[in-house]
Amino acid sequence: MKRITCSGTPSEIGLKHGKEAKIEIERGLHFYGILFKETAKLSWHDVCNVAAKFEPLLKEKWPSHVEEMRGVASGAGVPYLSILALNVRTEIAYGMFNDGCTALYWRNEPSTFLAQNWDWQEEQQENLIHLSISQESKPTISMITEAGIIGKIGLNSKGLGVCLNAIRALGVDFQRLPCHLALRTCLESSSVQEAVAILQKGGVASACHILVADPQEAIGLECSHLDIVELPTTNILTHTNHFIKPHPVEDKTAFADSPVRLRRVNELIRERGEELDGSKALTAESIRSFLEDTQNSPTAICRSRTADSTVATLFNIVMNLKKPSAEVIVGKPTQHGAYIMYLTP
């Protein structure tokens, strides 16, 4: 996986990102052009027109995000609206376009872990990048993202981390923050409470679950285009790809196995309960064993392709927020060819 380290102004950060990930961005645009056509029946011209509806809000309330995306477009030599479309890809198909994953938070002295599998189309594996960002007066960020997208899964130098679960529910609000840019906004925060306050004020444009954690606490944010419901916790929180709490929108449950995966990860936690009651330190290896679980394969926590879905686990990440640092297994952790890399913001 390509590593890109950026610093400076939002424009300078975006420019370097775009230049160094030019090939991956071009491949990603080709991939999403085909996918949007198949799933949303939209041409790329139509996709960009939908993305442009977010521009007034972003320019007014999130100008640094706009500057950085414009920098990415300039560096990669592609139209700005194409980069904006990548960053609002979850919203493009009006809540009908999803990736899956299993996320968990576990606080146990002396460590606080945040972890997830990221499941998506295998064609995007080659377009993932490790992006590090240093900005004045903001925490340093280290994340795994799709090339061209400025917010994704990772952690910052304050020990704050974020995970994402897509949720299939109809509706999008162009006056709220797109979910990938909401992730970036969290990563620019110094604490869970700061991040949650910002998102509660600005709203999130489409359905998703954002799990934001720091060394002291975690809050899950179940979002729709109409509301945000908080899932606070002291020690353990798990989530997959469906709403747990009531919302004023219909959850279509993109993956029938989402409830199954949630039950399974909770079962694994209960099995480890006696061992991990505080008498023994929790380890990254313990958490990773949950993410590598293949019970109910192929639609297991560690997901494989099926006859009717090409979605599979592309990486997993285990963050120790008290260090802060993260271990990432790139590729399906149960298959030959997967390798480990480290994130240290």
LINJO-V494947 format. One record per backbone hydrogen bond with DSSP energy under -1.0 kcal/mol. NH is the residue of the N-H (numbers start at 1). CO is the residue of the C=O. If there is no record, write none. Layout:
# LINJO-V494947
[[NH:CO] [NH:CO]]
This chain:
# LINJO-V494947
[[4:130] [6:132] [8:134] [13:9] [14:10] [15:11] [16:12] [17:13] [18:14] [19:15] [20:16] [21:17] [25:21] [26:22] [27:23] [28:24] [29:25] [30:26] [31:27] [32:28] [33:29] [34:30] [35:31] [36:32] [37:33] [38:34] [39:35] [40:36] [42:36] [47:43] [48:44] [49:45] [50:46] [51:47] [52:48] [53:50] [54:51] [55:52] [58:54] [59:55] [60:56] [61:57] [62:58] [66:62] [67:63] [68:64] [69:65] [70:66] [71:67] [72:68] [73:69] [74:70] [75:71] [76:72] [77:73] [78:73] [83:79] [84:80] [85:81] [86:82] [87:83] [88:84] [89:86] [92:88] [94:91] [100:119] [103:239] [104:115] [105:237] [106:113] [107:235] [108:111] [111:108] [113:106] [114:319] [115:104] [116:317] [117:102] [118:315] [119:100] [120:312] [122:310] [124:121] [125:122] [127:124] [128:125] [129:145] [130:2] [131:143] [132:4] [133:141] [134:6] [138:135] [141:133] [142:155] [143:131] [144:153] [145:129] [147:127] [149:146] [153:144] [154:162] [155:142] [156:160] [157:140] [159:156] [161:213] [162:154] [163:211] [165:209] [169:167] [171:94] [173:205] [176:173] [177:203] [182:178] [183:179] [184:180] [185:181] [186:182] [187:183] [189:186] [195:191] [196:192] [197:193] [198:194] [199:195] [200:196] [201:197] [202:198] [203:199] [205:177] [208:223] [209:165] [210:221] [211:163] [212:219] [213:161] [214:217] [219:212] [220:231] [221:210] [222:229] [223:208] [224:227] [229:222] [231:220] [233:218] [237:105] [239:103] [252:168] [258:255] [261:257] [262:258] [263:259] [264:260] [265:261] [266:262] [267:263] [268:264] [269:265] [270:266] [271:267] [272:268] [273:270] [276:272] [287:283] [288:284] [289:285] [291:287] [292:288] [293:290] [297:294] [299:296] [302:293] [303:301] [304:298] [306:309] [312:120] [313:303] [314:118] [315:118] [316:329] [317:116] [318:327] [319:114] [320:325] [321:112] [323:320] [325:320] [326:343] [327:318] [328:341] [329:316] [330:339] [331:314] [335:332] [338:335] [339:330] [341:328] [343:326]]
